[in-house]
Amino acid sequence: MTKKATILVVDDEESALQLIQEALVAAGYEVFTAGDGAEAWATLQSGAVKDLALLLTDLVMPKMDGMELARKVTAAFPQVRILFISGYADDIVYDHQDLAGVSTFLPKPFDVFGLQKRVKEIIGR
């Protein structure tokens, strides 16, 4: 039996968070969730999430946005891949070249199958 890849999903919109979690669990991933970047960072710092493969985060959130969270995560866990999601223009992501090697972008709205396909491509499962 192969080990499931672990994903941390961060979105301040509860319905989006739940939909993403359900889609990724259905695809066979172990999924942790957080409602904002500060909560996600606290979860990672607590050690609750082991062997994180992917941070899937919204860009625009209160307390700590997705870009700041991604910088912290890549500094502390350089092996983690980043998938940004947002309903805003993808120019935000491409303005941050320091994360270009570890990040990709999926615009909202997206369908469940598109999400699952993108995650599979990034994680390589």
N, C-alpha and C positions, 0 to 999 in steps of 0.2 A: 504494500500500500504506500503510495507516494504522499509526501507531506504537502498539505495545502499551502499555497503562498498566502502571506498575511498582508492585508491592506488596511490602512487607516483612512477613513472617509471623513472629510470635514466640510460642513455646510451649515449655514445659519438658518436655512429654510428647512423646517422639520419634514415637510412632505417630500422634498427632494432627497433629503438624507435617508429617509425610510425607503424610498423607491430604489435608490442606488444600492443601499445595503441588501435589500431583497434580491436585486438582480445579480449582485456579486456572490451572495451566498448560494443562489441557485446555480451559478456557474462553478461552484466548488471552492470558493476562496474563504479563508477565515477573515472576518471583517470586524473591525473596531470602528466606532463612530465618535464624533465630537461636534458640538454645536458652534464652535468658533476656534480660531487659532490658539488662543490662550489655553483653552481646555485641551486641545490636541497636544500642545507642547507639555502641559502638566501630565497628561496620560503617558507620553513617551518618557518623560523624566522619571516617572514612578516605576518604570520597568515592567508595567503590565503588558506591554506589547513586545513580544519576542520575535526576532528575525523579520523585521518589517521589510517587505519587498517594494511596496508602492504607497506613496502618499497621494491621495486623490483629494484635491482641495479646491474649494471655491476661491476666487480671487478677492471678491469684495465682501468683507465681513466685519462686524464690530470687534473691538478689543485688540485683535491681531489679525491683519489681513493675510491672505494666502501667500503673498510674495514674501512677507517677513517670516512667516512660518517655514516656507520652503528654504529660505536662507539658513535658518537655525537647524533645520533637519539635515540639509546637505553638509553643514559644518560638523555636526555631531555624528551623523550616520551617512558617510559618503557613498555607500553602496545602494542607498534607497533611490528609486526612480520617482519622478514627480509627474503627475497628470493634473494640470490646471483645468478647471471648468468655470465657465462664466457666461452670463447673458450679455456681457459687454464686449466691445471690440477686442479681437485678439492682439491688437497693437500693444496692449498692456504687457503681455508676456514677452513679445519680441523686443521690447525696450530694455529688457533685463538680460543682457548677453551672458552675464556671469552664471546663469542657470541653463544656458542653452544646451549644454551637453547632457543634462539630467532631466530636462523637462520637455513636456509636450502639452498640447492644448486641445480641448474638446469643447466647442461652443454649445451653450444651452440654446434652445432645447435639443435634446438628443433622445433617441429611442434606446430601449433596453439592449437590443441586439447590437447596435452601434457601440454602446458603452462596453459591453462584454467583449466585442471584437477588439476594440482599442486596448483594453486592459490586457487581453491575451497577447497582443502584439508587443506591448511594453514589457510585460513580465517574461514572455517567452515560454509560456506553458502550452 
